[in-house]
Structure formats: C-alpha cells, structure tokens
Amino acid sequence: MTYRTPARPRAAIIAAVAFAALSPAAAASAASGGGLSTQATPSVTAEAPATTEAAPAPTPAGPSPADATSGATVQAPGLGTWSAAPSTTVGTPVLVVGQFEAALANRRVQVQRQDPRGGWRRATTARVRSNGRFVARWRTRAARYHQLRVVLLDADGTVPAEGAAAGGATARAAGTATTARVAVLAKTKATWYGPGFYGRRTACGQKLTKRTEGVAHRTLPCGTQVEIRRGGRSVVVPVIDRGPFANKADFDLTKNVADAVDVSGVDRVSYIVRDDLPRSR
C-alpha cells in the first residue's frame, strides 16, 4: 500500500508566507526609531490588510526654469562672463569664477545673494586681476538654493545704484546681469518607516499608507518641502510626521521614498530645505 504525506491546510500555508514577508519590514521600521509615536511596535496582525498593488515611486525632482543657468556661463554684457559651481555642501565654499575685460583690472566685483525676504545682500567680493580674471569664494551654512549675481563696483568701491548710470555702461550692465542658481546641501543620516504603521495618523494629521510620500523630522514645520539626494537620485517630499528618535538620524523616510533614493537602513543622504516652494497642506 502506498502512503501519502498529509497535505498542510491551505490557510496555514498562506498565513506562514504572509508572516515571513511582513516580519522583516516591521522589524526595520522598529529599528529606525522614528515616524509615528508609539510605545511599542505594533504586531503584524495589527497592520492594514495586505494588497498586491505596488506603491508608486515618488516623482524625481527635476530641474525647474530657475535652474537654467546653474553651472552654465553667465553673460555680463559689456564686462565679460562668469560662472558659479552648480552645487556644493555646507562648509565647502561656493566658487565663483569670472573673466572680465582686461581694462577692468584692479576693479572689485561683489557677489550678491538674493535674500528670501526680498532684495540682494553682499555675499563676498574679489578683485579683478591684470588678465581680467577673478575668483571669489563664499561660505554659507544655509542649506538651500541660492540665487547669485555679480556686480562690478564703482571705482571708489561702492555698489552702483540699481538701474542708474553710475560708473557708466559697464556698471549698468553688471547691475542687471543674469543670475545663477547654486544648491548648497547639508549632509545627515536618514532611516525609513512604514510597514507596521499603515492606517495610523501621522503627527501632521494624515493617514499613513503605503502610497504616502513624505519624511518625518523633529522640528521642521509640517508641509515643509525637503529635497533628499543620494547616489545621483533626488526627490522632493513634504514633512508629514515627527521623528526619528534613534540612530542619530535627522530624517525618517516613508518606505516608497526610501526606495526611490535607495535608503535601506541607516544611510547618509544630502538634503535641501526647499523654502522656495510652498508648503503642502
């Protein structure tokens, strides 16, 4: 007589597979120590029902029209050209290099930054060399996109009046020169969370699902747009939650955002607080 091994109940097999798939994700979320406030990591059985629908990846951050001159040579009519490094990190100077007419040797140029509250402010100055070349270095701790311009100072070292004829045609041209946009990035650690918290409300009041795109941060106002970069990838997402509170990380990314920038544990990322974009609601 031939004996067959009794078949395992179909429901038991499904439950075992589901538990094996969900447990590592829930463990990673607990290890990140961020996201929604809770006294203990919820069990797998408390998670929202599983679905085969994949969460869409966040839309990568593409260049905006204001980026058109980033890293490109800027024409300063009647003066020459200049350019600024398109990006740098906090603590590393922004390098601005220009080639003006040799007749402007020994004149000073002023690199100005656009104030987010309006107007232009002095960033740094440099002297035009005998061959017309100048090199200016500017350090800032503000991790954001900065709009820069170069102004040729009057012979007495003063800034020419906006749109005025002070200093002649070259000063007028410098006062209206095209600007360049420079990204100054900060670096920090980021973790991720999501599975095990789906269905709950974030600290900013929205329901967390596998489709939610956002980051948790301890102090940035809810809705603040943040650009996260890693390994050549970049996304812009809002602050939706508070955390993380472990691993010395500053950001906790929702799972699909983490996937978009290849964050799988506690990883180093670069970021910019996008105060040039409106907050999400």
C-alpha positions in Angstrom: 0.0 0.0 0.0 1.3 3.5 -0.9 1.1 6.1 1.8 1.0 9.9 1.1 2.1 12.7 3.4 -1.0 14.5 4.7 -1.3 17.9 2.9 -1.0 21.1 5.1 -4.1 23.2 5.3 -4.1 25.9 2.6 -4.9 28.6 5.1 -1.9 27.7 7.2 0.4 27.9 4.2 -0.9 31.4 3.3 -0.5 32.6 6.8 3.1 31.4 7.1 4.1 33.0 3.8 2.4 36.3 4.8 4.1 36.4 8.2 7.6 35.6 6.6 7.1 38.5 4.2 5.9 41.1 6.7 8.2 40.4 9.7 11.5 41.9 8.3 9.8 45.1 7.2 8.2 45.6 10.6 11.5 44.9 12.2 13.2 47.6 10.0 10.6 50.1 10.9 11.1 49.5 14.6 14.8 49.8 14.3 14.5 53.2 12.6 13.1 54.6 15.9 11.1 57.3 14.0 7.8 58.1 12.5 4.6 57.8 14.4 4.7 58.0 18.1 4.0 54.6 19.8 5.0 52.8 22.9 5.7 49.6 21.1 6.0 48.4 17.6 2.6 47.1 16.5 2.3 43.4 15.7 2.0 42.2 12.2 -1.6 41.3 12.8 -2.4 44.9 13.5 -1.2 46.0 10.1 -3.6 47.1 7.3 -4.7 44.2 5.0 -2.0 43.2 2.5 -2.5 44.2 -1.1 -0.8 43.3 -4.3 -1.0 46.9 -5.5 2.5 48.4 -5.6 3.1 51.8 -4.1 4.1 54.3 -6.8 7.6 55.7 -6.6 7.9 59.4 -5.8 8.4 61.6 -8.8 12.1 62.5 -9.0 13.0 66.2 -8.6 13.6 67.6 -12.0 15.1 71.0 -12.9 12.9 74.0 -12.8 13.2 77.0 -15.1 15.3 78.8 -12.4 17.9 76.1 -12.9 18.6 77.1 -16.4 21.8 78.9 -15.6 23.1 76.5 -12.9 26.7 75.6 -13.7 26.5 77.5 -17.0 28.5 80.5 -18.2 26.6 83.7 -17.4 27.0 86.7 -19.8 27.6 90.1 -18.2 27.1 92.5 -21.1 30.0 94.9 -21.5 32.0 93.2 -18.9 32.7 89.5 -19.8 31.4 86.2 -18.3 31.3 84.4 -15.0 30.1 81.1 -13.6 29.3 79.5 -10.3 29.7 75.9 -9.3 26.1 74.4 -9.5 26.3 72.7 -6.1 28.3 72.4 -3.0 27.9 71.2 0.6 27.7 73.2 3.8 31.2 74.1 4.9 32.6 74.0 1.4 32.8 77.4 -0.3 30.8 78.3 -3.4 33.3 79.0 -6.1 32.5 82.0 -8.5 34.9 82.5 -11.4 34.8 85.2 -14.0 36.6 86.5 -17.0 36.1 90.3 -17.5 37.8 92.8 -19.8 41.4 93.4 -19.0 40.6 97.1 -18.9 38.8 96.4 -15.6 41.9 95.2 -13.9 42.1 96.1 -10.2 38.4 96.9 -10.0 36.4 95.0 -7.4 33.4 92.8 -8.0 30.8 91.9 -5.5 29.0 88.6 -5.5 25.5 89.1 -4.2 22.9 86.6 -3.0 19.1 87.1 -3.2 17.5 87.3 0.2 14.4 85.0 0.6 12.7 88.0 2.2 13.5 90.3 -0.8 16.4 92.3 -2.1 20.0 91.5 -2.7 22.7 91.1 0.0 26.5 91.0 -0.2 28.0 87.5 -0.2 31.6 88.2 -0.9 34.0 90.3 -3.0 37.0 89.8 -5.2 39.5 91.8 -7.2 39.8 91.6 -11.0 43.4 90.6 -11.8 45.6 92.1 -14.5 44.4 89.5 -17.1 40.7 90.2 -16.3 40.1 87.0 -14.3 38.6 86.9 -10.8 37.9 84.2 -8.3 35.5 84.6 -5.4 34.7 82.1 -2.6 31.6 82.3 -0.5 30.8 80.1 2.5 27.3 79.7 3.9 25.6 77.4 6.4 22.2 77.8 4.8 21.3 74.6 3.1 19.0 75.9 0.3 19.0 77.1 -3.3 20.8 80.4 -3.6 20.4 82.9 -6.4 23.6 84.7 -7.1 24.7 87.6 -9.3 27.9 89.5 -9.8 28.1 93.3 -9.7 31.1 95.4 -10.8 31.7 98.0 -8.1 32.3 101.7 -8.9 35.9 102.9 -8.9 35.5 104.1 -5.3 34.4 100.6 -4.2 30.7 101.4 -3.8 27.8 99.4 -5.2 26.3 101.2 -8.2 22.7 102.2 -7.9 20.1 99.8 -9.4 19.5 100.9 -13.0 21.4 104.1 -12.6 24.2 105.4 -14.8 26.8 105.4 -12.0 30.1 104.1 -13.3 28.9 104.1 -17.0 27.5 101.4 -19.2 29.6 98.6 -17.6 28.1 99.3 -14.1 24.6 99.4 -15.5 25.2 96.0 -17.2 26.6 94.5 -14.1 23.7 95.7 -12.1 21.3 93.8 -14.3 23.5 90.8 -15.0 21.9 87.3 -15.4 21.8 85.3 -12.1 23.0 81.8 -11.4 21.3 79.3 -9.1 23.5 77.3 -6.7 22.5 74.4 -4.5 24.1 74.3 -1.0 23.4 70.9 0.5 23.7 69.6 4.1 24.5 66.0 4.9 23.0 63.8 7.6 21.6 60.3 8.3 18.2 59.0 7.2 16.2 55.9 8.1 12.8 54.7 6.9 9.5 53.5 8.3 6.0 52.5 7.1 5.0 48.8 7.4 3.5 48.2 10.8 2.2 51.8 11.0 -0.1 51.8 7.9 -3.5 53.0 8.8 -2.4 55.3 11.6 -2.4 59.1 11.7 0.9 60.9 11.4 1.9 63.8 13.8 0.8 66.1 10.9 -2.6 64.6 10.8 -2.7 62.5 7.6 -3.3 58.8 7.3 -0.2 56.8 6.6 -0.5 54.3 3.8 2.0 52.5 1.5 1.3 55.3 -1.0 2.3 58.1 1.4 5.2 60.2 0.2 6.9 62.2 2.9 9.5 62.4 5.7 9.5 62.7 9.4 11.6 65.4 11.1 11.7 66.6 14.7 11.4 70.3 14.2 10.6 71.4 10.6 7.0 72.6 10.2 4.5 70.2 8.7 4.3 70.6 5.0 7.8 72.0 4.5 9.2 70.6 1.3 12.5 68.8 1.6 14.8 67.7 -1.3 16.5 64.4 -0.5 19.5 63.3 -2.6 21.5 60.1 -2.6 23.6 58.3 -5.2 22.5 60.5 -8.0 18.8 60.2 -7.1 16.7 63.0 -5.9 13.1 63.5 -4.7 11.2 66.4 -3.2 8.6 65.5 -0.5 6.9 67.2 2.4 7.4 66.8 6.2 4.4 64.7 7.4 5.5 63.4 10.7 7.8 63.8 13.8 10.9 61.7 14.3 13.2 59.9 14.1 14.3 59.5 17.7 17.1 56.9 17.3 20.2 56.1 15.3 21.3 59.8 15.3 19.3 60.3 12.1 17.5 63.6 11.2 15.0 62.2 8.6 12.7 59.2 8.6 11.5 58.4 5.1 8.3 56.7 4.2 9.1 53.3 2.5 8.5 54.3 -1.1 10.5 57.5 -0.7 13.3 55.4 0.8 13.2 53.0 -2.1 13.3 56.0 -4.6 16.7 57.2 -3.1 18.0 53.7 -2.2 17.9 54.1 1.6 17.6 50.6 3.1 18.8 51.1 6.6 20.6 54.0 8.4 22.2 55.8 5.4 23.9 59.1 4.6 21.9 61.5 2.5 22.2 65.1 1.3 19.3 67.4 1.6 18.0 70.9 1.0 15.1 72.6 2.8 13.1 73.9 -0.2 11.9 77.2 1.2 11.4 78.4 -2.4 8.4 76.0 -2.6 5.1 76.4 -0.9 4.2 74.1 1.9 1.9 71.3 1.3 -1.4 71.1 3.1 
